[in-house]
Amino acid sequence: MEVGAMGEETAGQRVVPSLQFSVLGPVRVWLDGQPLAAGTPQQRAMLAALLLRRGRTATANDLVGALWGEEPPQKAVQTLRTYATRLRRAFGPRADALVTEAGGYALRLVRGDRLDAEHSEQLVAEAEKLTSAGDLSRAHELYGAALELWNGDEALAGIPGPAAELHRDRLGDKRIVLIEQRLDVGLQLGLHADSVSELTALTTAHPFRERLREQLMLALYRSGRQAEALAVYKDARRVLVAELGVEPGPALAELHQKILNADESLNLAGPPPATVGAPPPIRPAQLPAAVPDFTGRIAFVSELGKELATAGGRVMAVSAVAGIGGVGKTTLAVQVAHAAREHFPDGQLYVDLQGAGPEPAEPQAVLGSFLRTLGMPDSSIPEGVAERSALYRSLLDGRRILALLDNARDAAQVRPLLPGTAGCATLITSRQRMVDLAGAHLVDLDVMSREEALTLFTRIVGAERVSAEQQSAMVVVSLCGFLPLAIRIAASRLASRRTWTVAALAQKLSDERHRLDELQAGDQAVKATFELGYSQLSSEQARAFRLLGLADGQDISLPAAAALLDRDAETAEVLLESLVDASLLESAAPGRYRFHDLVRLFAKACAERAEYPSSARHAALSRLLDFYLATTAAVYALQRPGDRRVNHLQPTTHPGLAFDSPAAAVDWLFTEADCLLSCAQHATDAERLRKAADLLLVALDLSESGAFSLQYERACTAVLEAAEAAEDCLAEGRVRIALSQAEHMADRLDLSYEHGRRALLLGVAAEDPIARSHGANSCGIIALYQNRHEDAIAYLTRALEEFRGDGDLPGEASVLSCLSRVNLNLDHASEAVALAEESLGILRRVGSPLRLANGQYTLGMALAANGQYAAAVAQLNDALTGFQSNRQRLWEGLTLFRLAEVHLATDQATEAAPMAEQALARLRDTGGPSWRANVLTVLGRALDDTGHTGRARACWEQALEILDSNGSPEAADVRNLLASVTV
């Protein structure tokens, strides 16, 4: 019963303390936030009865019937008086809130008092208005806030009496309707995958509620799981016929038919335009003109064209084209967009997001422009980004529109601009690879092939001139680095100068010191002002500009730049900010800096001029590598105290950064991932090779997280090739340890084993304790996964000796955990528990938070195998928390999978199914297919046990497809499961 704040009191008035009441859960009361004693269950029943009358008087007879029904105690009315007295006493200064009148009682609340049930209703009413107005994001938040007021699933928990029972059922019905409303809005917002886990649990708890079944079918269908969506209908029909003797209602049956037909209307992700007062649809056609001399890129055109063509049959298609400046991203995207127009009859939108410039376009402004283009008057366009984004998605609902978002800065800039509706598609160009843009089809656009480059050059210059100087033409495009922008500029200059020969142009471009000066033609130019701006810099600024051009990666942090420049942080910041002011550097964020791509080429060219000694370049890059190695080693040591790996690294001249907490250390590692991996990948000269291998060793978390796995593997491969060429056994052994772990995470076990085996041999040759111990450990782990138990024990025993000889306690604990897993596979559960406990004891002594989570994970598995299920759940939950805090998404998924297994083993399939769903979501983009097959198998078992037999079968069929393709022996078990069910 919320009546708002009373506002400022006048002088002399006393402050009235507020009362807050809860009935959405246990009946409780607070006075100005302090809990009060509400008395016995019967006394709380009287309080609840009065609260739910919303200020109306309840007679004594009303209350007697509410509390005791038809068989009240002899002194029921006298007992009510006692309860009233005690409640007034409990209310203290607000005793007058409980009044006696007309032989009964009433609760008279004032402004500032609140009843959670009424507050929930107010939130729902506001959410319904926002839904009608098209502000789905805010509506979703308010529905969630209304649900958060519930303390548990049951209202009036523990309250006796017929009135409480009646109200409990009524409030329970309201809660489930509220959940359905929130899920409806969530589905319109595109939260399909997030909804599946919750709906799986809800349909199990409420098997006869057809609306929940509809929502689950829709969520699964929009998540690309059509077979499971159809199976939900079969399960629902079977339950309804068997239990109630009725067929599914028309809404459920209609949805089933639409899914069978892949009806496009199912792809709608928002309310129809009419609900937000939208004007008649306008067909935008904003694509820039395609270039007439578009050349090559056949594979990319085909790939992107196919991707866009699928937009009508599933969730919204998103493709992101990434590549360096001048590589032709926009040209390709415009060409593809024009070719795909027939698939988007409702129009095409275009915007240059100016992501490469100092002032990228704000999503709020872009959304405003799009809304106006779609016919929305300014007076109807809301202010906030979230509100505009919701309205934008609503206007596109049911339409087939292509949005070309050109020159995006990052995924954060793009996310509010995504239509979110099946049938629509988004094509993005950016200089950054958008690995963090969920569901996007990523395309890395490289420079042209030799043939494509020559064809483009010929089309601009003319076949006659080029054919006469074919060899010189190839030299020109080679000197342009096969970069389309550079080729266009060079060819345009040649075409406008009839007296020049191709050989003359090749000669001009052959001088690296002046190549960028030559590559300018009209407004397509490598700006001449770069040289002018550089010439006006002080010697210290010019040195900083040159050296920064040597650093790889998208940007560079201030501490890393300070190391590169060999200056303290304060001096470095002054230098960097002065370059920003001169428009030769961009400040990507506070403390982070980056070059425009063409300026980077210019800066690097400056650094590589003959007058600047190569020793200065090598020294700068060595300082940068030292900074990354020392700091990453500090992160590793903070996460893994006692680990001896850091004691055997190559010494550095830079101390690196220090961190106040493991969380700050992890934040730094993931923020700097792109830069430090790029640094390692290019540190392949003999002087820096070993440090690059060491950097990859201590940056291992980047591989295990899943987010940077590909980039990590690329860096490892580059360092491995260099180590092999240099015949450096130490560097090669260490980088093979890193690759063994990376291949293991990717489920490529044979490759992982081979890297581990060769690392062990190289470690012996180089007398390297790291390669010897971790090589043996890697081989043992892979042998374990491949069920070669004798080999596993042999390798792990050797690893244990190596770790103990080096005094590496975490390494020893890791081996004990692996030996525990071996014993699990051999059905020696007691021995497995003992080894896991020994491992965990070591990890607790050394205080390694990340390794501790691994130990808890292993002990949880062992305890479960030994029948100690409650203890297993406790360990696995602790492990889950540890993995989450360290951003180990893959291990989060595996732990959720193990928890699902334990719940299934204890006949708690209702709890197991949502956990398996969450595991599947985390492992969809990380780990190998075998893990996903295992999760699908467990999910199917949980669904089967909870009556979702059809959906279970769909999961098992997906799992069997994966296992058969891998030749896995587990396929036979899944076939048996499929044979055991009939749908």
N, C-alpha and C positions, 0 to 999 in steps of 0.2 A: 504494500500500500504506500507507494512513493508519492509524496505530495510536494517535493522540492524543498529548496533551502528557504529559511525564513528571512535571510538577509540581515542587514545591520540592525542592531537593537538601539533603541533610544536610551538616553541616559536614565539610569535608575531601574531599567528593566533587568530581570535576571535572565541568565542564559539557560535555555531549556535543553537538557541533554536529550539526545536522540536515541530512539529504540530501533533496533534492527531485528527482524524475525526471519527464520528459515523454516520452510516446510518441504522444500525440494530436497529431501534427504531426511536426516534426523531433525526433530523439532528442537530448535535452539533459539536463544535470545541473547542480544548484546546491548549494553548501555554505553553509548559513546565508544563503541569498539571493544569494550571489555565484556567477556562472557559472563552471563548470569546463570545461577542454578535454576533450571526450569522444573525441578522436582521429579516425582515418580512418573512412570508411564501414564497412569490415569490422569495425573495433574497436567502433563503435557498434552494429553488427549483433549482436555477441556480448553487449554490454550489454543490448540490447533483448530478446534471447532469454532472458537470465537474469531480467530484470524480469518478463517475461510468464509465467514459471514460478512466480511468487508465492512465492519462498523455497524451492521444491523444487530438489533437486540435479540438475544437467544433466551427464551423463557427457561425456567428451571426444568420443565417437562421436556423441552427440546434437548437440553444438555444431558438429562438423564437418559433419554433414548439414544443420544449420540454415543454416550460412553458405555452404557450397559445393555442397551436393547430392551427386550421384553422381560428380562429377569434382573431388575436392578436390586441392589442391596437394600436392606430395610431402612437405613438412614441415608439414602442417596442424596436427598436435598441438603441435609446437614453436612455431608461430605463435600458437596459442591461449595458450601460456604467456607469450609476449611481450605479448600483449594484456592478459592478467590483470595482469602486472607494471605495465604503463603505467596501467591503471585504478586500481590500488592507489595508485600514485604520485599520480595526479590527485585521488584522494579525500583525500589528506593525512592528517589526524588521524582520519579514518574509514576508513582502509585496511582495517581488520579487517572491514568490512561484506562484503567479497568473500572468501569462505572457499574452501579447497580440501579436498575430502573424497571418498573412494571413487573416486579417479581422475577426478573432475570438479570442477565449481565451482557455487557458490550465492551468491546475494545475500541476506544476513540483515539485514533492516532492523529498527530499533527504534522505540519510541514517539517521535513527533515527525517521523519520516521520512514522505515522501508520494510516491505514484505517481499521476499525474493520471488514469489510466484507472480506478484503483480508487476515487479520490475521486468521479469522475463516476458510477460505479455506486452509491456510497452516496447521492449526491444524488438519483439516479433512484429508488432504493428508498424514500427518504423522501417524494419527490413522489408516488409511487404510493399510499403510505399516506394522504397528505393528500387525494388525489383521492377515495379511497374514503370518507374521513371528511367529504367535502363542502367542504373548505377549498381551493377551486379557485384563489383568488388566490395563495395562498402556494405551491401546487403549481406554478402557472405560473412563478413566480419561480425555483423550484428547478430546473425543467426548463431554463429559460433559463441558469441558472448552470452547469448541467452542460454545456450546449452551448458556453458561453464558454470552457471548458477546452480546447476544440479550437483549435489554431493552424493554420488552413487547413482544407481539406476532406479532406486525406489523412493518415492515420496513418502513422507510420514513414517519413516522407517522405525519399526518397533513400537508403534502407537496402536493400542488395542481399541476395540469397539467397532460397531457397524458403520458409524459415520466415517471413521478413518479409513475403513476398507473401501467404502464407496468413493471417497475423495482420492484414495490411492490409485484406484483403477482409472478414474477420470484424468488425474494428472499424468498417469503413465501413458494414457492415450495421447495426451497433448505432447508429451515428450517425443514419442515416436513420430508424430506428425511434424514436429519441429525438426527432427533429424531428417525426415524426408524433404522438407522444404530446403534445408541447408544443402543437402545432396543435389537437389534439383538445380540450385543456383551454381553449385560447384561444377556440375556437368555442363552447364551453359558456359562456364568460364574455362572449360577445357581441362578440368582436374580429373580426367577419366582414370588415369593410372593410379592416382592417389586414392580414389574412391573404392577401388576394387577390394582392397583388404578389409575396409570397414564394412562394405556391403556383404562380403562373404560371411562375416560374423553375424551381421544383422539378419540375413535371410535364414541363418541357422537358428537364431534365437526366436525369430518370428516367421515360421515356415508358411503360414497361411496369409501373410500380408503381401498381396500381389504387387502393390506399388514398389516395394523394395526389390522384388524380383525383376520388375521392369527396369528399375534403375541399374541393377547389376548387369542385366543383359546389355543395356545401352553402354555402360562403362566398359564392359569387356569388348563389345563390338568396336567402339571408338579407340580401344587400345590395340586393335589389330588381332583380337582373339575371337574370331567369329565362331569357331567350332564350340568353344566354351559357352559363348552367348546362347547358341542354339540349345546346348545341353542344359542350361538353366531352365529353359521352358519345359523341356522333357521332365526334368526333376520336379518342377512345380506342378505340372499336370498329374504326374504319378502320385504326388502327395495329396493333392486336392481330391482326386478321384478316390484314392484309398481311404482317406481320413474323413472327408466331408461328403463324398458322393457327388461332387459337382465338377464341371469342366472349368478351366480357366476363363476369367472374364474376357469381354471383347477387347479391352485395351491390351491385355497381355497377349492375346491371340493375334491381334493386329500387328503388334510389335514383332512377334515371331515371324509372321509372314513377310514383313518388311526386311528383316534381317536375311531371310532366305533369298529375297530378291535384290539384296544390296541396295535398298532404296536410298536415293540421295538425300531424302529428307531426314534420314537418321544422322546425317553429318552436321546438322544444325547445332551450333554451340551457344546460342543465345536466344533471347525472346524475339519474336517477330518484330520487324521494324515498326509496325503499327502501335505497339505498346509504348514506344518512346516518342511518339509523335513525329515519326520520320516522314519526309516528303516523298513524293513518287520517286522511284529509283532513277538516278542519273548515270549514264554510261560514260565514265571517264576514258580518255585515250591520251595519256600523258607521256608515252614512251618517246624518247629522243629518236631522231632518224638514225637508221643503221648506216654504217659506212659502206659505200659502194665497192670498195676494194677489200672487203673482209676476206681473210686468207686462212686456210688450214683450220686447225683446231677441230678436226672432224670428230675425234673421239670425245672431246669435251662437249661439243654441240649435241652429239648423240646421247651422251650420258645425262646431261642436264635436260634435254628435251624429253627423254623417257621419264625422268623424275617429275617434271611438271605435268606430263600427261597423266600421271597416276593420281593427281590431286582430287579428281572427282570420285574415286572409289574407296577412299579411306580418310584418315585424319589429314589435316592440312599439310601440304608438302612445303618444306623449307629447304632451300639449297643455299649454301654460302660458298662463294668463290673467293679464295684467298691467294695472294701473291704479292710480289714486290711492286713498287710504283713503276708504271710504265710497261707492265707486262701484258696489258690489254684486258684487264678484268672487266672494265666498263664496256669496251667494244664487244667482248664475247657475250656479256650479259644482255646487252641490247639486242644483239643478233638472235640469241636464243629466245628472248622475250617476244620479239616480232614473229619468230617462227611458231611460237606456241599460242598466238592470239586466238586461234580457233577453239582452243580448250577453255578460253575465258571470255565468253560472249558478253559478260556484264561489264567488261572494261579492264583497263590497266592503269595503275597508279605509278608515279615515279617521283623520287626525291633524291637530291644530292645531299647526303648527310654531312659532307665536309669533314669527315673524320680525320683526314690527314692534316687539316689546318689547325691553327691555334684556337679557333672557336667552332667546335663541332655543333651541328644543329641540335637544338634542344628537342627531345621527344614531344614536349608539350606543344611547341610551336608547329612541329611537323604534323601532329595529330589535328591541330586546329585547321591547318591547310587542307588535310585530307577530308575532314568533316565538311568544310565549306565546299570542296570539290564534289562531294557526294550529295550536296544540296541542303545541308543543315544550316539554317540561319544563325548568325552570330549570337543572337539572343538566346538560342537554345544550346550553345556550346558551353559546357561547364569549364571551370578553371583548372582543376587538378589533373595531373597526368593520369592517375588511376581512373578518374571519372571519364576523362576523354577517351582513354583506351577502352573502357567498357562500352561506351557509346559507339565507338568505331567498330568494335566487334559485333555489336548488335545490328548496326546498319548493314554490315556485310553478311549477316546471317541469311542463309538461303540463296546467296548470290555466288557467282563464280568469277572472282576478280584476281588478277595477278598484281602483286605489288613488287616493284623493283626498288630496293633500298641500296642506293649506290654510295660507295665510299664511306662505309660505316666505320665508326671508331672502335667499337667493341660490342659484345653481346648485350651489355647493360643498356646501351643506347637503342639496340634493336628490339629488345623484348617487348616494350610497350607498343611497338608498331606492328606486331604480328597479328594477323586477322583472327587466328585461333579457330577457324571454321573449316570443316571439310568442304572441298569444292574450291576453296581459295588456295593460293600458293604465294610464297614469298621467295624472291631471288635476291640475294645479298652479295655485294662485293665489299671487300675489306682487305686491308693490308695485314690484318691479324687473322690467324686461323681460329675460328670460333669453336674450339673444342668444348667450351662451356655452354653452348647453345643447344639445349636438350632437343633431341630428335632431328637435328639438322643433318642434311646430306652434305658432307664437306668435300669440296673440290680444291685441290692445290694446283693453281695454274703456274706452270713454269714458263721459262722463256721458250721461244719457238724452236722447232727442229731446224736443222740446216736447210732442208728442202722448203719448209714453210717460210723461213726468213728470206730465202732467195726469191721465192714466188712473190711475196709482198713487195720486195724491193723492185722486182721486174715490173709489176703492175703499175707502180708509181712512176718509175723512170722511163719505162717503155722497153718492149722486147728487143727492138732493133739495137739500141745502145748496149743493152746488157749482154745480148748474145755475142756481140763482138768482143766483149771483155769479161767472159764468164768467170775466169779465175780471179780477176780483180774484184768483181762483184761479190764473190764468196769471201774475199778478204775483208771487204767493207762490212758485210753483215756479221762476220766473226768479230771484228773490232768493235762493233756495236753490242757485242755480247748476246746477240740474238734477241735483244730486248725490243719489242715492237715499237715503243715510243722512239727509241734511238734510231731504229731503222727508218721510220717514217720521216724523222727530221733530216737524216742524212740523205734519203732518197728525194725529199722535197727540195733540198738545197741543190742537189744535182740536176733535178728536172728543170729548175728555174735558171740554170746556167748552161746553156747549150754548148758553150766553148770548153767546158770542163770535160775531162775524160773520167771514166770510173777509176782508173788507176791514180789519177790526180787526187780524187777524193780519198782513196785508200791511203795515199801518202800522207794527206793532212791528218787523217785519223790515227795513223800509226804512232804518232807522238803522244804518249800517255799524258805528258804534262799539259797538253793543249786539247785533248780529245773532247772534254766537256765544253770547252769554248767553241769548238766546231759544231757541236750538236745543238744548234739553235736555228729556228726558222720561223719568223713571225711570232705568234703567241704560243707556239709549241716550241719551247726552248728550255735548255738548262740555263737558268737565269744568269745573265752576265753580271747582275748585281751581286751574285755570290762572291765572285772574285773581287769586286769593288769593296764589298763588306769585309772580306777577309783582309784585304790590304790595309784597311783602316783600324785593324785590331792592334792592340799592344803586343809586344813579344810574348808576354805571359798568356794573354788571351789566345793568340795564334797557336801557341804550343798546346794549350788545352783543347782548342778546336781540332787540331790535327790528331792528337792522341785519342780523343773521344771517337773519332771516325774509325779507329781500329777495333773498337769493342763490338762484339757480335751481340745479338739479342734485340728484342723489340725496343728496349729502353735501358736505362742504367740508373741505379740508385745513387744517392749522394755519397754514402760511405764507399761504394764500389768505385765511383768516379774519383774520390779522393785517393784511393789506393792506386788507381791507374795513373793519376797525375803526380803521385808522390807529394801530396800536399795535405795539410790538416783539413778537417771537415769544414771549418769556418772559411778558410781561404778558398777551398774548392767551391763552396757555395757561392761566394762572391763572383768567382770566375764564371760559373755556370749561369748565374742570373744575368751577368753582363752579356753573355752570348744570347740569352733569351731576349734581352732588350734589343739586341742587334738583329733579331729575326733569323738567327742562324741556328737556333736550338729551340725546342719546345719543352715546356714544363707540363708533362703528362699528368702529374698529380704532385702534391706537396712532397718534396724530397725525391722526385723521380724526373728524369729527363730523357728526351729522345730527339733524334734527327728526323726531318723529312727524308724520304728515301733518296731523292736526288741530291739533297744537301749532304747526306752521308757519303754518296759517291764522290762528291766534291771534296769533302773533308778527308776521306781516305786517299784520294789522289794527292791532296796536299801533303799528307803524312808520308807518302811514298815517293815524293820528289827527291831527286838525287842529292840536293843540298842538305837533306835531313838524314843522318846516318841510320842504317838499319839497326844498329845496336840500341838506339834510343827506342825504336819500335819494340824490339824484343824485350828490352828491360821493362817497358810499360806493360806489355801483355803478361810478362812473368809476375809483375806486381799484382795485376788483377787476378791471375790464377792463384797466387799465394793468398790473397784476401778471401777468395771463395773457398779455398781448401781449408784455411784456418778456421773460418767462421762455420762452415758446414761440419767440420770436425767437432767444433764446440757444441753444435746442435746435437750431433750424434752422441757425444759424451754425456750431455745433459739428459738425454732420453734413455741412455743405456749405461748408467754408472757401473764401473767395474769391467766394462768391455775393453779388452786389450788391443783391439784393432787400432785405436787412435795412437797407441804407443809405438806402433811400427810404421807410421806414415812418414813420408819424406818431410824433412824440416822446412819450415817456411820463414821468410823474412818479415812477414806481416803477422801481427798477433790475432787478427780477426776481431769480430765483435763479441761482446759478452752479453748474456741474457739474464734477466731477473727471474724468469720462470720457464718451465718446459713449454707452456702455451705460447709465450713470445717467441721462443726458438722455433717452434713448428710454424708459426705464422711467417717468420722470416724465410724459412726454407721454401715454403710453397709460393711466397711472393716472388722470390728470386729464382724460382725453378727454371724459367726460360733462359735467363741470363747465364746462370752457372752451368747449365747443360750445354748451352751454345759455346761457352768458354772452354769447357772440357772437350767438346767435339772438334774444336779448331786448334787445340794445343797438342799438335801431333809432331812437332819437331823434337829432336833428340833431347834437347835441354829441358823440355817441359813434359815429356811423355809420361814419366812415372808419376808426376804430380797430378796429371789428368786422370790416370787410372785410379789414384788414391781418392780424388774428388768424387769419382763415380762410386767408389766403394762406400764412402760415408754419406752419399746422397741416396742410398738404397731405398729410403722411404718413398721417394718420388716414383720409383718403379712399382712399389707395392700398393700405392694409393690408387692406381688406375688412371688418374687424371693426366699424368705425364709419361705413361708407359712407352708410347711410341717414340717420343723425343729422347727418352732415356736410352732406348735400344739403339737409336741412330747414333747417339754419342758413343755408346759402347763399341759399336761396330767400327766407327772411324778410328777410335783409339786402338782397337784390336788390330786393324789392318796396319797401322803405323808401327805397333809393337812387333808384329810379325816381320815387317820389312826391316826393322832395326835389329832384329834378333835379340830383343830385350826380354829375357825370361821373366824377370821380376814384374815388369809392367804387364806382359801378356798374361801371366798367371793371375794377377789381381783383377784385370779387366774381365777375364773369363769367369771369375767368381761372381762378378756383377752380372754378366750375361747369363750365367747359370740360374741365378735367382729370377732374372727377368723372363727367361724362357719358361721357368716353372710357373710363374704367375700367369703366363699366357697359355698354360696347359700343353706346352710343347715339351713333353717329358724326355723324349729321346735326345733332343738337342740340349736340354738342360743337363742331362747326365753326361753327355760328351764334353761339354764345357767344364763340368766339375772334375771329370776324370783327367782331362789335360791340365787343368789348374793344379791338381795334386802332383802330377809329374813335374810340372814346371816349378812348383814350390820346392820340391826335393832338389831339383837342379840349382835353383837360386838360393837355397837354404832360407826360404821365406816362410815364417810360421803362419802368416795369414793364409797364403795359398795352400799350405799343407793342411791346416786344421779345417778351414772352410771348404776346401776341395773335397776332403774326405766326408765332411758333414753333408755337403750337397749330394754327393753320390749315394750316401746312406738314405737321405730323404727320398730321392727318386726311386731307389730300389724298394723302399717301403711302399711308395705309391704304386709301383709295378708288381707288388706282391712277391718280390724276390727277397724273402725274409733272411735267408742265410747271408746273402750279399749285404743286406741292410745292416745286420748285426756286425758283420766284419768291418764295414766302412765306419759305422758309428763307434765301434770300439776303438778304432784307430783315431777317430776325431776326438774321442774322450781323452785319450792319452795325450794328444797334441794340446788340447785346451788346458788340461791339468798341468802339463809341463810348462805352459806359458803363464799359468796363474790366471787364466781367463774364466772367472766364475760364471758370467752369463753364458759363455760358450758351453761350459760344462752343463749348465742347466738346460740349454737348448738340446743337447745330445740326449740328456736324460728324458726330456719330453718326447723326443723321437723314439727312443727305446720303449717308452710307455706305449706309443702308438703301435710299435711292432708287436708288443705283447697283447694289445687289443686285437690285432689281426689274427693272432694265434690263439685267441679265446682264453688268455691268461689275465682275466680281469683284475684279480687281486694284486698280481705283480704290476700291472699297469697303473693301478691306483698308487701303489707304494712309490714307483718311479716318478710319477707325476707330482706327488706330494714332496718328494725329495727335491725335484726341480723347482717347485714353487717356493720351497723353504729357502733355497739359495737366492732366488729372485727377490724375495721379500727382504733378505739381509742386505743385498746390494742396492735395493730401492730403484729398480728400473721400471718406470710406469708402462712403457710399451711392451717390454719383454714380459712384464707381470701379466698383462692381458693375454699374451700367448700362452703363458703357463696356466692361467685360469681356464683358458679354452681347452687345453689338453686334459687338465684334471676334471673338468666338467664332463668331457667325453668318457673318461675312464670311470668316473663315478656312475654315470648312466649305465655303462656296460656292466657294472657291478651291482646294479639294482638300487643304488642310493640316489633316487631321483630328486628328492628335495634338495639335497646337497649339490647335485649336478646343476640344477636350475640356478641356485645361488651363485655358483662359480661362473656359469655362462653369462648371467646378468652382469656380474662384475666385469667380465671380459668385454662385454658389449659396450659398457660405459668407457672402458679404457680405449677401445678401438675408435669409438666416436670422437673422443677428445683428441686423438692423434690423427684424425682424418683418414683412417684406414677403411675405406668403403668396402673393399673386397672382403676384409676380415669381419666387418660388420655383417655382411651378407652371409658368410659362412657360419657365424655365431647364431644368427637368427635361424638358419637352417638347422643347426644342432638343437636349438631350443624347441623348434617344431618337432624334431624327432623325439625328444624327451617327453613332450606333452602327448604325443601320439602313443608312446609306450605306456603312459599312465592313463590311457583312456580319456584324454582331454582333447579330443579332436577339435572341439569348438575353439580352443585356444591355439591349437596347432595350425589351423588353416590360415588365419591372418598373419601369423609369424612367417609361414612359408611364402605367403604373398609378398611380404616385405622383403624377405630374402631374395625372391625372384627379381624384385624391382632393383635391388642394389647390385645384383650379379648380371643384370641384362647387358651392361656395358663394360663390365670388368670380369676378370677370370675367364676360364675356358668354357666351352660348350658342355663338357662333362659335368661340371658343377650345376649348370642350369638343368641338365637332365635329371640329376639327383634331386634337386629341389622340386621339379615338376612331379617326380615320382612320389615324394612325400606329400606334396600338396594334393595330389590325386587321392592318396590314402586317407588324408584328413577329410577331404570332401566326400569321399565314399562313406566314411564312418558317420558323417553328419547328414546323410541322406541326399547329397548332391551327386548322385551316381553318374548322370550323364556328363556333368562337368568333369568328374574324376576321369572318366574314360577319355575325354578330350585331352586332358593333361598327360595321361599315360601315352596316348598316341603321339603327342609332341615329343615326349621323352624318348620313346622307342625310335623315332626317326633320327634323333641325335645319336643315340647309342648304337644303332645299326650302322650309321655312317662312320662311326669311330671304331667299329668292330669290337665293341665293349661286351664282355661276358655278362654284364648286368642286364643286357637286353632280354635274356631269357626270363629273368625275374619279372620284368615289366610285361612280357607276353603272358606270363601266368596270371598277373593281375588283370590284364584285359580279358583273359579267358574266364575269369571268376565272376565277371559282371555281365548282366544283360540289361540293355536299356530299351 
